Amino acid sequence: MNETVSWILCAFTVIGGIAAIGYLFDKWRSERKWSEQEKKVNNDWWESSDLKQLYEKNGCTEFGWSNKDRLSERLSKGKKLVYEVDKKNRIKNLLVNKSGQVLICKK
């Protein structure tokens, strides 16, 4: 009887340890900071991308390019930055054209 109880306690200890490691890994992963990078794209890439379709499904109707010096003004008027998100590596790519303009959208 004691040996059976010992084996049961051992099994539950191992299962609890595995669960704790999984919990801590998920917590660590969610607390990792996202990094932001710029990704150079052109208008042809944007028009044919799946990312544009995804933004349109989420309600973005207007897309345009903005100079960085006018960006804060446009964001205050309800426009949003367009990002390509890499969840696995926790990177948000800000889409920029060769002139340095940033892609924005409006819902």
Rosetta blueprint (number, residue, H / E / L):
1 M L
2 N H
3 E H
4 T H
5 V H
6 S H
7 W H
8 I H
9 L H
10 C H
11 A H
12 F H
13 T H
14 V H
15 I H
16 G H
17 G H
18 I H
19 A H
20 A H
21 I H
22 G H
23 Y H
24 L H
25 F H
26 D H
27 K H
28 W H
29 R H
30 S H
31 E H
32 R L
33 K L
34 W L
35 S E
36 E E
37 Q E
38 E E
39 K E
40 K E
41 V L
42 N L
43 N H
44 D H
45 W H
46 W H
47 E H
48 S H
49 S L
50 D H
51 L H
52 K H
53 Q H
54 L H
55 Y H
56 E H
57 K H
58 N L
59 G L
60 C L
61 T L
62 E E
63 F E
64 G E
65 W E
66 S E
67 N L
68 K H
69 D H
70 R H
71 L H
72 S H
73 E H
74 R H
75 L H
76 S H
77 K L
78 G L
79 K E
80 K E
81 L E
82 V L
83 Y E
84 E E
85 V E
86 D E
87 K L
88 K L
89 N L
90 R L
91 I E
92 K E
93 N E
94 L E
95 L E
96 V E
97 N L
98 K L
99 S L
100 G L
101 Q L
102 V E
103 L E
104 I E
105 C E
106 K E
107 K L
